[in-house]
Amino acid sequence: MSDTPAKPKVLVADDERVIADTLAIILNQSGFDATAVYSGEKAVETAQSLKPDMLISDVIMTDLNGIDAAIKIREMLPSCKILLFSGQAATADLLDRAQGQGHQFEILAKPVHPQDLLAKLRS
């Protein structure tokens, strides 16, 4: 075993593959161990085995939206840091509903600048 601290594990979920893959590449180059998935369902499934330290998820996805996926992942992994991003106005309604159920999530607007994202993850 090495003395190097483990890289934080980040799960990136976005149904736009190019966005998920690009974020994962940026994170991997920035000292994180990032995995990209392309749906909310896959994020929940992957989180069970990966046990990520952080989830970065788009809100509007075709199968399971990012907020519902985040709620399920937070129930499994209470210490998982969750960061949501969205380019769509429908997000506000979903966020309001989640807040009504007692869930608070930080949200960034798309497009997310990599430096802004890294700053959020390191804070």
C-alpha positions in Angstrom: 0.0 0.0 0.0 1.2 3.5 -0.8 1.0 6.5 1.5 -0.6 8.6 -1.2 -4.1 9.6 -0.2 -6.8 8.0 -2.3 -8.2 10.2 -5.1 -11.7 11.4 -4.4 -14.2 9.2 -6.4 -16.6 11.3 -8.5 -19.6 9.9 -10.4 -20.6 12.1 -13.3 -24.1 11.6 -14.7 -25.4 13.3 -17.9 -27.5 11.8 -20.7 -25.4 13.9 -23.1 -22.5 11.5 -23.4 -20.0 14.2 -24.6 -20.6 16.3 -21.5 -20.3 13.4 -19.1 -17.2 12.1 -20.8 -15.6 15.6 -21.0 -16.3 16.3 -17.3 -14.8 12.9 -16.3 -11.7 13.6 -18.4 -11.2 17.1 -16.8 -11.7 15.6 -13.3 -9.3 12.7 -13.9 -6.7 15.2 -15.1 -7.3 17.3 -12.0 -6.6 14.7 -9.3 -10.0 13.0 -9.1 -11.0 9.4 -9.9 -14.0 10.1 -12.1 -16.5 7.7 -13.8 -19.1 8.8 -16.3 -22.5 7.3 -16.7 -25.3 8.4 -19.0 -28.5 8.1 -17.1 -30.0 8.7 -13.6 -30.8 4.9 -13.3 -27.2 4.1 -14.1 -25.9 6.6 -11.6 -27.9 5.0 -8.8 -26.8 1.5 -9.9 -23.1 2.6 -10.2 -23.1 4.4 -6.9 -24.0 1.2 -5.1 -20.8 -0.4 -6.2 -18.5 2.6 -6.7 -19.4 4.4 -3.5 -18.4 7.8 -4.8 -17.3 10.7 -2.6 -19.2 13.1 -5.0 -21.9 13.0 -7.5 -22.1 15.6 -10.3 -25.4 15.2 -12.2 -27.4 16.8 -14.9 -30.9 17.5 -13.6 -33.0 16.8 -16.8 -32.3 13.2 -18.0 -34.7 10.9 -19.9 -35.2 8.0 -17.4 -34.6 9.2 -13.8 -34.0 12.9 -13.3 -30.8 14.0 -11.5 -32.6 15.2 -8.4 -34.4 11.9 -7.9 -31.1 10.0 -8.6 -29.3 12.3 -6.1 -32.0 11.6 -3.4 -31.6 7.9 -3.9 -27.8 8.1 -3.8 -27.9 10.3 -0.7 -30.1 7.8 1.1 -27.4 5.1 0.3 -24.4 7.3 0.8 -25.2 10.1 3.3 -21.7 11.6 3.1 -21.7 11.8 -0.7 -21.3 15.5 -1.8 -23.9 16.2 -4.5 -23.6 18.9 -7.2 -26.3 19.3 -9.8 -26.2 21.3 -13.0 -28.8 22.1 -15.6 -29.4 24.2 -18.7 -33.2 24.0 -18.4 -35.9 26.1 -16.7 -37.9 23.0 -15.6 -35.2 22.5 -13.0 -36.7 25.1 -10.7 -39.9 23.0 -10.3 -37.9 19.8 -9.6 -35.7 21.6 -7.0 -38.7 23.1 -5.3 -40.3 19.7 -5.0 -37.1 18.2 -3.6 -36.8 21.0 -1.1 -40.4 20.4 -0.1 -39.3 16.9 0.8 -36.4 18.2 2.9 -33.6 17.8 0.3 -31.1 20.7 -0.4 -28.9 20.6 -3.4 -26.4 23.0 -4.9 -27.0 23.7 -8.5 -24.8 25.1 -11.3 -26.1 26.4 -14.6 -24.9 24.8 -17.8 -22.5 25.3 -19.5 -20.3 24.8 -16.4 -16.9 26.2 -16.7 -14.3 23.6 -15.6 -12.6 26.0 -13.2 -15.9 26.8 -11.5 -16.7 23.1 -11.2 -13.3 22.3 -9.7 -13.6 25.2 -7.2 -17.0 23.8 -6.0 -15.6 20.3 -5.7 -12.6 21.4 -3.6 -14.6 23.7 -1.3 
